[in-house]
Each structure stands twice: as structure tokens, then as C-alpha cells.
Amino acid sequence: MVVGFRLASSKGGDKQSGNGKERIGCFEENQQGREASPCASLALITSDSDWSSPEVGHVLKQHNVADLPLLATYLISEANLQKSSRWSNYISSLPRQPYSLLYWTRSELDRYLKASQIRLRAIERIADITGTFDDLRRRIFSKHPHLFPKEVFNLVTFRWSFGILLSRLIYLSSMDGKVALVPWADMLNHSCEVETYLNYDKSSQAVVFTTDRAYQSGEQVFISYGKKSNAELLLSYGFVPKEGTNLNDSVELPLSLKISDKCYKQKLKALKKHGLSASSQCYPIQISGWPLELMAYAYLTVSPPSMSKQFEEMAAMASNESIIRKDLRYPEIEEKALQFILDNCESSISKYSKFLKESGSMDLDITSQELQNRGVFLKQLAVDLCISEQKILHRAQYILKRRLRDMRSGELRA
């Protein structure tokens, strides 16, 4: 069922948010049942879109540039043309410096996110984007300076365009897996409480979304950006959901082999074979528990030399490559494995506690009002994230302590 869709006016309009002005999409009328909103395929930005500067697009396609860097360059090219671009209205509405972690400086990442594993993910993503830009500059931009002037196509603009893509690209599974920018989708904000997604409808040849409930006239419409943790939402979108609202929230727990382990080389070999790391291999922990893969890694870490024949099996299960023994258990070392996980949980908890304690006195030495305002906002995002991640770890700590207590008292021995 297709209904009218518009920007909120007197009832909503542009709402102030942490990221500046937040545009809100509302339904114009109420319909019973589920509702959808169309966007013709001509109003999408994809790797097949026409370039306002055809020669620029031709050169990139000659070099078989992948879709993501191609679209990033497309955005920069169209933005540079300003009013001459057919996308000028859309591009002018895009934020110039969003709060996704791509726009945090290295010192800000180190200062505010030192307790969270998302810091490393952000550093890796920034490095990947920098590497992609360097590759394009070396292979293409430097050889066609008249098409790709440095003052337009540089690392600053490239990080901006990648940030826009990573926070706004829509994966259209029914459109042969294409990714696209859907301009009107910027009006739709994320809610952890809905399961409404955008997709391509072949019959109407349009991008649509089907709501999971009816909406009243003038009511804000929400979609889901995917089943992401709070850290992932901060990484790509620059916000942290309200505490307790994200049922998909998780925290990455880093685990490592001890170099002093008598079987370190054997275990390292088994891990490498299955693409795992011997240091800081991360697994997600949720309020509801942790994955079997984490338990398998813990088993491998604490297993004695007498269990060397099982190292391969444990590593395979830790990488989720094993198709057998989904009920993998080693009762003789289970207590040690649980204690190993508990020790790592408590180590992470202490890092969060230290940051949260220190956060109140951070940035007192900053004199610039602009930097102070930015620091206050970024710090609050980090505090919100750390509180949610520490809460999950505290829950895991409680479960682990209870299980270990029961095991040691003999209640679980049978």
C-alpha cells in the first residue's frame, strides 16, 4: 500500500539533535495495515548513475574501480559542481562533518574510546579509507590532474564522501545486490524497536519500505539501520541509542593466548590455519550470553599438552568453520575455560571503570570554546557507549561467577 510521504512541517520540521539538524519523515495520512513509500530508480545514486562530468566517470570505469570508491569519487565530483549537478539539492543537505568515528581525530579516539574495542575498528577503517585513496591517487588521480585536481580530490574530501556512503548506503538485495544512495531515506531515522527496511520492488521499479505497524498523520516514521550494536552505530552513524533500547547491543571481548603457554606454537598454528589471531581475538558478548566460538577459543587457551589432538578441533569451532560437534564440551577443563573468560571480562570492566572515573575531569585544560563544545559532545557519546558495554560485561561477570560457584560447590559436577 503506497501512501504520501513528506518532510514534517509545523508538527515536526527540522529537529535539533546532537548532529545538528535532523530531518524527519512523516506520513501524510493514516492507512490501515502496512504502508510503503516509493522512490523511482531514477532517483537513486548507484555505480551506474550518469556523471555530470562524463570524462571523470569514464576514466574510473576504465580502471575497473570498485563500487564503493567509485561512488565516493562520484559524490566528490558532483559536490564540486554545486548547482550544475542534478544532485545539488541533495548534496547540499548532507552534513559537512558528521560525528561518525571517521571524523574523530586519532587523539580523540585514543582519549575517549580507550576502553572500547570500537576504537581499533575505527582506526582500521580510517586506515582502509586512506589506503584506498592512496591507491586511486597513485593509479588514476596523479595521471589525470586536469580531471582530478588535488584541491578537489584529496584525503579530506575522500573521508567525507566515504563517511556519507557508510552511513547512508542502502543494500538492495532484490536489485541484484546493488548498493545505492536513496536521497529521501535521509528523512528516516533509526529505531531499535522496528524491523522496517528499504528494498527495491521490481514490480513498481522503485525503492520501497513496508512498515511493521500503522502510523498516524504527521507521526515520525522510523526504519532500522540493521541489527547493530551501539558501538557499530557510533562507528558509522555517530550516535548511541538510549540505554536499554537496543536488544542487539553487544560488547567485543578480546581474548589472547599466553606466550608462556607450553603449547603456544601448536595452538598458534591451529588458530592461524582458521584465520584467527593469538592476540586480541574478539568475540561479541550480549546480555543474553556469548557465542559458542568464544567458549571454543577459551577451551583451546586453557587446554593442557595432553589434549593436543583436540587443538585443531577447538580452533575450527572457534572460527565457526566446524560443521560437527556443535555441542563441543570438555568437562575436564570447563572450569578453567570459564575462569579464563571471567578474568578477561573483569580486565575489560576495570578499563571501563577507569575511563568513566576519569571522564569527569577530562578536557579541563582546553581553552577554545569550539573545541570544548566538541569535546563535551564526543565525551558524552563515549560515556554513553562505555556505560552500555560495561553493563553487558557486568551481566556476563555475574553469570560466570554464579556458574563457577556452582561448579566448585559440586552442584554442576554431575
MOURQUI-V965032 format. One line per field, one symbol per residue. phi: phi as a letter, one per 30 degrees, with the letter a starting at -180 (. if undefined). psi: psi as a letter, one per 20 degrees, with the letter a starting at -180 (. if undefined). burial: # if it has 24 or more other ideal C-beta (glycine too) atoms within 12 Angstrom, else .. A space follows every 10 residues. Layout:
phi = ???
psi = ???
burial = ???
//
This chain:
phi = .cbdbbddcd dbidcdbdcj dcdccbddbc bdicbbbcbe ddcccbdcdd cdcedddddd ddchddeddd dddedddddd dhddddcedd ddddddbdce ddcddddddd dccddcdded dddddddddd dddedddddb edcbddcbdd dccbdddddd ddddddcbdc dcddchidcb cceddddccd bdccbcbdac cddchbdbbc dcadcdeidd ccbcdjdcde ddddeccibb eeeiccdcda bdcdbbdddd eecedddddd ddeciccdbh dcbdccedkb dedddddded dcddedcedc edddddddci cdcbhdcebb edbddddddd ddeddddded dddddddddd cdidddcddd dddddddddd eddedddddd ddddddeddd dddddddddj dcdd
psi = pprqprqqdh hfbpppahkc popppqqhrp qqbqqqpqoq hhkqoriiqq phnhhghggg hhjlprgghg hghgggghhh iciiqijggg hhiqqhnrjq ihjqrhhggh ghkiiqihgh gggggghggg hgghghgghg ghimhhhmqh ignrhghghg hhggghiipp onhjlkjqqq pngiiiiprq pijrlpqqrp ohhilqprqp qjrqqqpiqp pqrpjrnqrh ghhgghikrp qppiioijqr ppopqqqphi phkggghggg ghhkkqqipl pqqpprhibr qhhghggggg giprhikhii gggghghhjk ipjrlikoqn hhjgghghhg ggghghgggh ggggghghhh jqjiiphphg hggggggghh ggggghghhh gghhgggggg hgghghghii hjh.
burial = ..#.####.. .#.....##. .#######.. ....#####. #..####.#. ###..##.## ....#.#### ########## ....#.#..# #..##..### ####...##. ########## ###.##..#. .##..##..# #.....##.. .##.#.#### ########## ##..#..### ########## ##.#.##### .....##### #...#....# ######.### ########## #....#.### #######... ..#..###.# #..#.#.#.. #######..# ########## ###...#..# #########. .......#.# ..######## #####..##. ##..##..#. ..#....... ...##.#### ########## #######.## ..##...... ....
//
